[in-house]
């Protein structure tokens, strides 16, 4: 079709050293960027948004229970159409962020959808003004919107922080030139960065990948190449962080948010004290987890001190090998099937239907993600697959997200979205299943040591490193409240959490202080990072219940994923006998990492 990009076609799959790597087929969203279907949806969205506002603005508090149900379902349909349009534009953009046409389409549609949905800004504001008595009666009625109550309970938790209708509309309209614009600048800058590694020009993913090479000199060269480019661009990244932190502080002040983190806790539907208990449990555990493990790793590598380029180095006994795509696929699907055939069946279409984009390509967004799109379509997974054992774990992780998103889709658009604290559950569980399946098949002590060490490193990266990231963000936003931050100011904050979390065995090369610059979560989702540690601790506790033979664990697990955002974490964990608000809960999860380090010491 005219205008169809080559990346959008599943026929564009290319063979390379990893085998046939799949690429996205985005035609399940729209056939092409200039397709009549996309144009028709934009026109329909425009008329539906206008009709919705004309029909319901100023009248929400007077609706009967059945009328409120009709209203919410109409709002949900609008949400699906807008989500479908932006998912398509966003996914095309992430395939090649340096392509001007893709960037223009995304920017144009972002602006267009913002304008189209401006008439809907009244909905949440007016909804939050419905008297409690009326609200409870409407949602309790048999013919009313009772199933949607968790969504609106969360919305009403924002009532104390709600601004006037006019101000809320201004913030909505202004968003495209505010945080969204700075996010785009960050994405386009990082995607275009090039690193000179021994005369070869590499993108960021390929350069970061060299930090896991066997050859120490290659790792060192890559680390210095990263430091040079980050240092050359540090002023721009400092400007982005200064602006976003200040913008957030201004909005938080107007909304009367007590702390910079509070809005994230509200949206995650998690109590600040639960996050604080997690944070404190992890920081207390630094000496017995990361400090202890890295001292062990230094011995294995024959070093008195570790450099930053040794942090993710393979063990000397680990035979370097490239894992082909077919082997990665069967490894993960077999592990999923070992838990439940249903889990493997839910993951299979990702491989066969163009739902994964796996290869490393110029301009492609770095990292990996699973995008849920909308509940009437299906998720899409992005990887940057380079055949490393860690890439197989990333595949297991992102497929976990994808399966979770597919199961939760039955809740409908408004209820499917899982709070971030529980959004990492299925992904980390998928990784754990894959790891345990590989460990069970391993009889060679050297291979067992390699597997265990790899898992411990992943868990340290997920728990220790992410809580250190969270502390860095807390310090950054607190410092920004006192005034503009220079690059050196931000560098110093970064180094304070690195030394504390990684431990005394590390020396830090000049230039490492700028490595905060490339972490996208700080830009896209402030304070997101604790969700990874929350998810890992949760999964460790869940996995212990699974290993202990909790009756009908599989059924309870699928029920939990299928609940999406319809239940609070207390409700979801109750069938497993777990409670995240209990401080001992987090120690239970951390003790699993400690147990793996014990096993490694026993293998010495």
C-alpha positions in Angstrom: 0.0 0.0 0.0 1.1 3.5 -0.6 3.0 5.0 2.3 3.5 1.6 3.9 6.9 1.5 5.6 9.1 -1.5 5.1 9.4 -2.1 8.9 5.6 -2.5 9.1 5.6 -5.7 7.0 6.0 -9.2 8.4 7.4 -10.1 5.0 10.4 -7.9 5.8 11.9 -10.5 8.2 15.6 -10.7 7.6 18.0 -13.6 8.4 21.2 -12.9 10.2 23.6 -14.6 12.6 20.7 -15.1 15.1 18.3 -16.6 12.5 15.1 -15.1 11.2 14.3 -12.2 13.5 10.7 -11.1 13.5 9.5 -7.6 12.7 6.2 -6.0 13.6 3.2 -6.3 11.4 1.3 -3.1 12.5 -1.6 -3.8 10.1 -3.7 -5.1 13.0 -3.8 -1.4 14.1 -3.9 0.3 10.6 -2.9 -0.8 7.1 -0.7 2.3 6.5 -0.1 5.8 7.7 -2.2 7.2 4.9 -4.9 4.6 5.1 -8.7 5.5 4.9 -9.2 3.5 8.1 -6.9 5.8 10.1 -8.5 8.9 8.5 -12.0 7.6 9.3 -11.0 6.9 13.0 -9.7 10.5 13.4 -13.0 11.8 12.0 -15.1 9.5 14.1 -13.1 10.4 17.3 -13.7 14.1 16.6 -17.5 13.7 16.3 -17.7 11.3 19.2 -15.7 13.6 21.6 -17.9 16.6 20.6 -21.1 14.6 21.0 -20.0 13.2 24.4 -19.3 16.7 25.7 -22.6 18.1 24.4 -24.6 15.2 25.9 -23.0 14.9 29.3 -21.1 18.1 30.3 -22.8 19.6 33.4 -25.1 16.6 33.8 -23.0 13.8 35.4 -24.4 14.2 38.9 -28.0 13.9 37.6 -27.5 10.6 35.7 -29.4 7.5 36.8 -27.3 4.3 37.3 -28.1 2.9 33.9 -27.5 6.3 32.2 -24.1 6.5 34.0 -23.2 3.0 32.7 -24.1 4.2 29.1 -22.0 7.3 29.6 -18.9 5.4 30.9 -19.1 2.9 28.0 -19.2 5.8 25.5 -16.2 7.3 27.2 -14.4 3.9 27.0 -15.1 3.6 23.3 -13.5 7.1 22.7 -10.5 6.0 24.8 -10.0 2.9 22.6 -10.1 4.9 19.3 -7.6 7.5 20.6 -5.4 4.8 22.1 -5.4 2.8 18.8 -4.4 5.9 16.8 -1.5 6.9 19.1 -0.3 3.3 19.5 0.1 3.0 15.8 1.9 6.4 15.5 4.1 5.6 18.5 5.1 2.1 17.5 6.0 3.2 13.9 8.1 6.0 15.5 9.9 3.7 17.9 11.0 1.5 15.0 13.0 4.4 13.6 13.0 7.5 15.7 15.4 9.2 13.3 13.0 9.0 10.3 11.6 12.5 9.8 8.3 11.2 8.3 7.6 8.9 11.3 8.5 11.7 13.8 6.2 14.1 11.9 3.3 11.7 11.9 3.7 11.1 15.6 4.0 14.8 16.4 1.1 15.7 14.2 -1.2 13.0 15.6 -0.2 13.8 19.2 -1.2 17.5 18.6 -4.4 16.4 16.8 -5.5 13.9 19.5 -4.8 16.5 22.2 -7.0 19.0 20.4 -9.8 16.5 19.7 -9.9 15.3 23.3 -9.9 18.7 24.9 -13.7 18.7 25.2 -13.4 15.6 27.4 -11.3 17.3 30.1 -14.5 18.1 32.0 -15.3 14.4 32.5 -12.9 13.5 35.4 -13.2 17.0 36.9 -17.0 17.0 37.0 -17.1 13.3 38.0 -15.0 14.2 41.1 -17.5 16.8 42.1 -20.4 14.3 42.3 -21.4 14.1 46.0 -20.3 11.0 47.8 -23.8 9.9 48.6 -24.9 10.1 44.9 -21.7 8.4 43.8 -22.1 5.5 46.1 -25.8 5.0 45.2 -25.2 5.0 41.4 -22.3 2.6 41.6 -24.2 0.2 44.0 -27.2 -0.1 41.7 -27.8 -3.4 40.0 -28.2 -1.8 36.5 -25.3 0.6 37.1 -21.6 0.8 36.4 -20.5 -1.2 39.5 -17.7 -3.1 37.8 -16.0 0.2 36.9 -15.9 1.4 40.5 -12.2 0.7 41.1 -11.3 3.0 38.2 -13.4 5.8 39.6 -12.3 5.2 43.2 -8.8 5.8 41.9 -9.9 8.9 40.0 -11.6 10.3 43.1 -8.4 9.8 45.1 -7.1 12.7 43.0 -9.9 15.1 44.2 -7.8 16.9 46.7 -5.3 17.6 44.0 -7.7 18.7 41.3 -7.5 22.2 39.7 -10.2 24.4 38.2 -11.7 23.2 34.9 -10.0 26.0 33.1 -6.6 25.3 34.5 -7.0 21.5 33.8 -7.9 22.3 30.2 -4.9 24.6 29.9 -2.5 21.8 31.2 -4.1 19.3 28.8 -3.6 21.7 25.8 -0.1 22.6 26.9 1.1 19.1 27.3 2.3 18.7 23.7 4.8 21.5 24.2 5.6 20.6 27.8 6.8 17.2 29.0 5.9 15.4 25.8 8.1 17.7 23.7 11.1 17.2 26.2 10.4 13.4 26.1 10.7 13.5 22.3 13.9 15.5 22.4 15.4 13.0 24.8 14.3 10.0 22.6 15.5 11.5 19.4 18.9 12.5 20.9 19.6 9.1 22.5 18.6 7.3 19.3 20.9 9.4 17.2 24.0 9.1 19.5 27.0 7.4 18.0 29.9 5.9 19.8 33.4 5.4 18.4 34.6 2.0 19.6 38.0 1.2 18.1 37.2 3.2 15.0 33.8 1.6 14.5 30.7 3.8 14.9 28.0 2.1 17.0 24.6 3.0 18.3 23.9 3.0 22.0 22.4 -0.5 22.3 25.4 -2.1 20.5 27.8 -0.1 22.7 26.1 -1.0 25.9 26.0 -4.6 24.8 29.9 -4.6 24.7 29.9 -4.2 28.5 28.9 -7.9 28.7 31.8 -9.0 26.4 34.3 -11.6 27.7 37.3 -9.5 26.5 37.9 -7.0 29.3 39.7 -4.5 27.0 36.6 -4.4 24.8 34.4 -3.7 27.8 36.8 -0.9 28.9 36.9 0.7 25.5 33.0 0.6 25.3 32.8 2.2 28.8 35.1 5.0 27.8 33.2 5.5 24.5 29.9 5.8 26.4 31.5 8.2 28.9 32.9 10.5 26.2 29.6 10.8 24.3 27.5 11.2 27.5 30.0 13.9 28.7 29.8 15.7 25.3 26.0 15.8 25.6 25.7 16.3 29.4 24.6 19.9 29.2 21.6 19.0 27.0 20.6 16.1 29.3 21.0 18.4 32.3 18.7 20.9 30.6 16.1 18.2 29.9 16.1 17.0 33.6 16.1 20.5 35.0 13.1 21.5 32.9 11.1 18.4 33.6 11.8 18.4 37.3 10.8 22.1 37.5 7.7 21.6 35.4 6.7 18.7 37.7 7.4 20.8 40.8 5.2 23.6 39.5 2.3 21.3 38.7 2.8 19.5 42.1 2.6 22.8 43.9 -0.6 23.8 42.2 -2.1 20.3 42.9 -0.9 20.4 46.6 1.0 17.2 46.2 2.9 16.7 49.5 6.0 15.2 47.8 7.3 14.8 44.3 6.8 11.0 44.6 3.2 11.3 45.8 1.5 11.5 42.4 3.3 8.3 41.3 2.1 6.5 44.5 -1.5 7.7 43.8 -1.4 6.4 40.2 0.1 3.1 41.4 -2.6 2.8 44.0 0.0 2.0 46.6 0.5 3.6 50.0 3.7 5.7 50.5 4.5 3.8 53.6 4.6 0.5 51.6 7.1 2.0 49.1 9.1 3.4 52.0 9.2 -0.1 53.6 10.4 -1.6 50.4 13.1 1.1 49.9 14.3 0.7 53.5 14.4 -3.1 53.3 16.5 -3.0 50.1 19.0 -0.3 51.3 19.5 -2.2 54.5 20.2 -5.3 52.5 22.9 -3.6 50.2 25.8 -5.1 52.3 24.4 -8.7 52.2 23.4 -8.5 48.6 25.3 -6.3 46.1 28.4 -5.6 48.3 28.8 -9.3 49.1 28.1 -10.5 45.5 30.4 -8.1 43.8 33.3 -8.9 46.3 32.7 -12.6 45.2 32.8 -11.6 41.5 36.0 -9.6 42.0 37.6 -12.9 43.3 36.3 -14.8 40.3 37.7 -12.2 37.9 41.1 -12.2 39.8 40.7 -8.5 40.6 41.3 -6.5 43.8 38.9 -3.8 42.6 36.0 -3.9 40.0 35.6 -1.2 37.4 32.2 -0.2 36.1 32.9 -2.2 33.0 33.2 -5.3 35.1 29.8 -5.1 36.7 28.0 -7.1 34.0 31.0 -9.0 32.8 30.5 -12.7 32.1 32.4 -15.1 34.4 35.8 -16.3 33.2 34.5 -19.9 33.1 31.5 -18.9 31.0 32.0 -20.1 27.4 31.0 -17.2 25.1 28.1 -18.3 22.9 25.5 -16.7 20.7 22.0 -17.9 21.2 20.0 -18.1 18.0 16.4 -16.8 17.8 14.8 -20.3 17.5 16.6 -21.5 20.6 15.6 -18.4 22.5 12.0 -19.0 21.5 11.9 -22.7 22.5 13.7 -22.0 25.8 11.1 -19.5 26.9 8.0 -21.3 25.5 9.2 -24.6 27.1 9.7 -22.9 30.4 6.2 -21.3 30.2 4.6 -24.6 29.2 6.4 -26.3 32.2 4.4 -24.0 34.5 1.1 -24.3 32.5 0.4 -25.1 28.8 -2.0 -22.2 28.8 0.9 -19.7 29.5 2.8 -21.0 26.4 -0.4 -20.8 24.3 -0.9 -17.2 25.3 2.8 -16.4 24.4 2.9 -18.3 21.0 1.1 -15.7 18.8 3.8 -13.1 19.6 6.2 -15.2 17.5 3.9 -16.2 14.7 1.8 -13.1 14.0 4.3 -10.2 13.8 3.8 -9.1 17.4 7.6 -8.9 18.1 10.2 -6.6 16.6 13.5 -8.2 17.6 16.4 -6.9 15.5 18.8 -4.0 16.3 18.4 -1.4 13.6 19.6 2.2 13.0 17.3 4.7 14.8 15.3 2.0 16.6 14.4 2.9 20.2 16.9 1.3 22.6 15.9 -1.2 25.3 12.8 -3.4 25.3 9.1 -3.0 26.1 5.7 -4.6 25.7 3.2 -2.0 24.5 -0.4 -3.1 25.4 -1.9 -0.9 22.6 -5.7 -1.2 23.2 -7.8 -4.0 24.5 -9.5 -4.6 21.2 -6.2 -5.4 19.4 -3.2 -7.0 21.2 0.2 -6.0 22.7 3.4 -5.6 20.7 6.9 -6.4 22.0 10.1 -4.5 21.1 13.5 -6.1 21.7 17.1 -5.3 20.6 18.1 -8.9 20.3 21.9 -9.6 20.2 22.0 -13.3 21.1 23.2 -13.0 24.7 21.8 -15.1 27.6 20.5 -11.9 29.0 18.5 -11.3 25.8 16.7 -14.6 26.4 15.8 -13.4 29.8 14.6 -10.1 28.4 12.4 -12.1 25.9 11.0 -14.1 28.8 10.4 -10.8 30.7 8.6 -8.9 27.9 6.5 -11.9 26.9 5.4 -12.0 30.6 4.1 -8.4 30.1 2.5 -9.4 26.8 0.7 -12.4 28.4 -0.4 -10.2 31.3 -1.8 -7.6 28.9 -3.7 -10.2 26.9 -5.3 -11.7 30.0 -6.2 -8.3 31.5 -7.7 -7.1 28.1 -11.0 -8.9 29.0 -11.5 -6.3 31.7 -12.0 -3.6 29.0 -10.0 -0.5 28.3 -10.6 1.4 31.6 -10.0 -1.6 33.9 -7.3 -3.5 32.0 -4.4 -1.2 32.9 -2.4 -2.6 35.9 -0.9 -0.2 38.5 2.9 -0.2 38.0 3.5 -2.0 41.3 1.8 -5.1 39.9 2.7 -4.5 36.2 6.1 -6.2 36.6 4.6 -9.3 38.3 4.1 -11.5 35.2 7.3 -10.3 33.5 9.6 -11.1 36.5 7.7 -14.4 37.0 8.3 -15.3 33.4 12.0 -14.7 33.9 12.0 -16.8 37.1 10.3 -19.7 35.3 12.9 -19.6 32.4 15.8 -19.4 34.9 14.5 -22.3 37.0 13.8 -24.4 33.9 17.4 -23.9 32.7 18.9 -24.5 36.2 16.9 -27.8 36.5 18.5 -29.0 33.3 22.0 -28.1 34.2 24.3 -30.7 35.8 27.7 -29.2 35.0 28.9 -27.2 38.1 30.6 -24.5 36.0 27.4 -23.9 34.0 25.3 -24.0 37.2 27.6 -21.3 38.7 27.2 -19.2 35.5 23.4 -19.5 35.6 23.1 -18.7 39.3 25.5 -15.7 38.9 23.5 -14.4 35.9 20.3 -14.6 37.9 21.8 -12.9 41.0 23.1 -10.1 38.7 19.7 -9.7 37.1 18.0 -9.5 40.5 20.6 -7.0 41.8 19.9 -5.0 38.6 16.2 -5.2 39.2 16.1 -4.6 43.0 19.3 -2.9 44.2 20.0 -0.8 41.1 16.4 0.3 40.7 16.1 1.4 44.3 19.4 3.3 43.9 17.8 4.9 40.8 14.7 5.8 42.9 17.0 7.4 45.6 18.8 9.3 42.8 15.4 10.7 41.5 14.3 11.6 45.1 17.6 13.5 45.6 17.4 15.1 42.1 13.9 16.5 42.6 14.7 17.6 46.2 17.8 19.4 44.9 16.0 21.0 42.0 13.5 22.5 44.4 16.4 24.5 45.8 17.4 25.9 42.4 18.9 25.1 38.9 21.2 22.1 38.9 24.5 22.2 36.9 25.7 19.0 35.2 28.2 18.6 38.1 25.4 18.8 40.7 23.5 16.0 39.0 26.7 14.0 38.5 27.4 14.2 42.2 23.9 13.0 43.1 24.4 10.0 40.8 27.7 9.1 42.3 26.4 9.2 45.8 23.9 6.5 45.2 26.2 4.4 43.0 28.9 4.1 45.7 26.4 3.3 48.4 24.6 0.6 46.4 27.4 -1.1 44.5 29.8 -1.3 47.5 33.5 -0.7 48.4 34.9 -3.2 45.8 34.1 -0.7 43.0 36.4 2.0 41.6 34.6 4.5 39.4 36.4 5.7 36.2 36.3 9.4 35.3 33.2 9.9 33.2 31.0 7.3 35.0 29.4 10.3 36.8 27.4 11.1 33.5 25.8 7.6 33.2 22.5 9.0 34.5 22.0 10.7 31.2 20.7 7.7 29.2 18.2 6.2 31.7 14.8 6.8 30.0 12.6 6.2 33.0 13.8 9.4 34.7 12.5 11.3 31.7 9.4 9.4 30.7 8.0 8.2 34.0 9.4 9.9 37.1 9.7 7.5 40.1 8.6 4.5 37.9 11.7 2.6 38.8 10.6 1.3 42.3 8.0 -0.7 40.5 10.7 -3.1 39.3 11.9 -3.8 42.8 8.3 -4.0 44.0 7.7 -6.6 41.2 10.8 -8.6 42.0 10.1 -8.8 45.7 6.5 -9.7 44.9 7.5 -12.5 42.5 10.1 -13.9 44.9 7.3 -14.2 47.5 4.9 -15.6 45.0 7.4 -18.1 43.7 8.1 -19.3 47.2 4.4 -20.0 47.6 4.4 -21.9 44.2 7.4 -24.0 45.3 5.7 -24.7 48.6 2.9 -26.3 46.7 0.1 -23.8 47.4 -3.1 -25.5 46.1 -4.3 -24.4 42.6 -1.4 -21.9 42.3 -1.8 -21.8 38.5 -5.5 -20.9 38.7 -4.9 -18.2 41.3 -2.0 -16.8 39.2 -4.1 -16.5 36.0 -6.9 -14.9 38.0 -4.5 -12.4 39.4 -3.2 -11.4 35.9 -6.7 -11.4 34.4 -7.9 -8.9 37.1 -5.8 -6.1 35.5 -6.4 -2.9 37.4 -9.8 -4.0 38.9 -8.4 -4.9 42.4 -6.0 -3.4 45.0 -2.7 -5.2 45.7 -4.0 -6.4 49.1 -7.0 -8.2 47.4 -4.8 -9.7 44.6 -2.2 -11.1 47.0 -4.7 -12.4 49.7 -5.4 -15.8 47.9 -1.6 -16.5 48.1 -1.5 -15.6 51.8 0.7 -12.5 51.1 0.5 -8.9 52.2 2.9 -6.2 50.8 2.1 -3.8 53.7 3.8 -6.2 56.1 7.5 -5.1 56.4 8.6 -8.8 56.7 7.1 -9.4 53.2 10.0 -7.6 51.5 12.7 -9.4 53.6 11.1 -12.7 52.4 11.8 -11.7 48.8 15.3 -10.4 49.5 16.2 -13.6 51.3 15.7 -15.5 48.0 18.5 -13.4 46.4 20.6 -14.0 49.5 20.0 -17.8 49.2 21.3 -17.8 45.6 24.5 -16.0 46.8 24.8 -18.6 49.5 24.6 -21.3 46.8 27.3 -19.5 44.8 29.6 -19.4 47.8 29.0 -23.1 48.4 30.1 -23.8 44.8 33.5 -22.1 45.5 
